[in-house]
Structure formats: structure tokens, C-alpha cells
Amino acid sequence: MDLRVYYNRVREVESTLEGAHTVLVSLVTQDGGRAGVLTEAPRHVAAKQIAEGRARVSTVEEADIFHADNTRRKREFDELEAMNRVQFVVMPQKHSAKSVKE
């Protein structure tokens, strides 16, 4: 593989990507990669994945579903954490006349 061609391709793909992060959809690869897995990656990483043929840019609908699912999962996680949180309240003990004399 010619590294100049590879990095030129990465820069070319990166220039077409918008925003700091890109939602990607994985493709089937020879080393066991599964197709259809959605993930969000920084622009440079996304460009490398696309240039290597490991992923493609998601459609607007796929990205919306991805973000909505992440929001739902975060909300569920926060609710579960709130239910598991134990709160203690320390109450001062009143001193009785007996305990003061001792």
C-alpha cells in the first residue's frame, strides 16, 4: 500500500465530512467486522474508517435514531442510578439528664 495515496484519500474524505463528530455505520470486513453497527467518531477517525472501507457515513435518519437511542439509554441509566443511591441522614441524639451526669 502506498502511504501517500492512503493519506491523500483520508484527507479527501475528511474534507467532505461536516462537524467535529460523525455518525458511522460499520460495514462487513474480512477480519470479522459486523455490518450495521452505529457509532460516533471524531472527524479524523471517521475519515480513516471510511477510507479503509470499514464504515460509511450514516444517513440523517440513522443518525437521528442513534442520538435518540443514546439519549434514552442515558436517561434510563440516570434513573437506575438514582434508585440505587442510598441517602443517610445523621440525626443528633438528644442528651438526657442521665447521660450528662455519667
C-alpha positions as CSV (number, residue, x, y, z in Angstrom):
1,M,0.0,0.0,0.0
2,D,1.3,3.4,-0.9
3,L,1.1,5.6,2.2
4,R,0.8,8.8,0.1
5,V,-2.2,7.5,-1.7
6,Y,-3.7,6.3,1.6
7,Y,-3.3,9.6,3.5
8,N,-4.4,11.6,0.5
9,R,-7.6,9.5,0.5
10,V,-8.0,10.1,4.2
11,R,-7.6,13.9,3.8
12,E,-10.0,13.9,0.9
13,V,-12.7,12.0,2.9
14,E,-12.1,14.2,5.9
15,S,-12.7,17.4,3.9
16,T,-16.1,16.1,2.9
17,L,-17.2,15.5,6.5
18,E,-19.1,18.1,8.4
19,G,-18.9,18.9,12.1
20,A,-16.4,17.7,14.7
21,H,-18.0,14.2,15.0
22,T,-19.6,11.9,12.5
23,V,-22.1,9.0,13.0
24,L,-20.8,6.0,11.1
25,V,-22.4,2.7,10.1
26,S,-20.0,-0.3,10.1
27,L,-19.5,-2.5,7.1
28,V,-18.7,-6.2,6.9
29,T,-14.9,-6.7,6.9
30,Q,-12.7,-9.7,6.3
31,D,-11.5,-9.6,9.9
32,G,-14.9,-10.2,11.4
33,G,-16.4,-6.7,11.4
34,R,-20.2,-6.7,11.7
35,A,-22.4,-4.6,9.4
36,G,-24.9,-2.1,10.7
37,V,-23.3,-1.1,14.0
38,L,-23.8,2.7,14.6
39,T,-21.1,4.7,16.4
40,E,-20.0,8.3,16.6
41,A,-16.3,9.2,16.0
42,P,-14.2,12.3,15.7
43,R,-13.8,13.6,12.2
44,H,-10.3,12.3,11.6
45,V,-11.1,8.8,12.9
46,A,-14.3,8.7,10.8
47,A,-12.3,9.6,7.7
48,K,-9.8,6.8,8.3
49,Q,-12.6,4.2,8.8
50,I,-14.3,5.3,5.6
51,A,-11.0,5.4,3.6
52,E,-10.3,1.9,4.8
53,G,-13.7,0.6,3.8
54,R,-14.7,-0.3,7.3
55,A,-17.6,2.1,7.6
56,R,-19.8,4.6,5.8
57,V,-21.4,7.9,6.8
58,S,-24.9,7.3,8.3
59,T,-28.0,8.8,6.8
60,V,-29.8,11.7,8.6
61,E,-32.4,9.2,9.7
62,E,-29.9,6.7,11.1
63,A,-28.1,9.5,12.9
64,D,-31.3,10.7,14.5
65,I,-32.2,7.2,15.6
66,F,-28.7,6.8,17.0
67,H,-28.9,10.0,19.0
68,A,-32.4,9.3,20.3
69,D,-31.3,5.9,21.4
70,N,-28.3,7.3,23.2
71,T,-30.5,9.9,24.9
72,R,-33.0,7.2,26.0
73,R,-30.2,4.9,27.4
74,K,-28.6,7.8,29.3
75,R,-32.0,8.7,30.9
76,E,-32.6,5.1,31.9
77,F,-29.1,4.8,33.3
78,D,-29.6,8.0,35.3
79,E,-32.9,6.8,36.7
80,L,-31.4,3.5,37.7
81,E,-28.5,5.2,39.4
82,A,-30.9,7.5,41.3
83,M,-32.9,4.4,42.5
84,N,-29.7,2.7,43.7
85,R,-28.4,5.8,45.5
86,V,-28.8,5.4,49.3
87,Q,-29.1,8.6,51.3
88,F,-28.3,8.8,55.0
89,V,-29.4,11.5,57.4
90,V,-27.5,11.8,60.6
91,M,-29.7,13.0,63.4
92,P,-28.1,14.3,66.6
93,Q,-29.0,12.3,69.7
94,K,-30.7,14.3,72.4
95,H,-28.8,14.2,75.6
96,S,-30.8,13.1,78.5
97,A,-30.1,14.1,82.1
98,K,-28.8,10.7,82.9
99,S,-26.2,10.6,80.1
100,V,-24.9,14.0,81.1
101,K,-24.4,13.0,84.8
102,E,-22.4,9.9,83.9
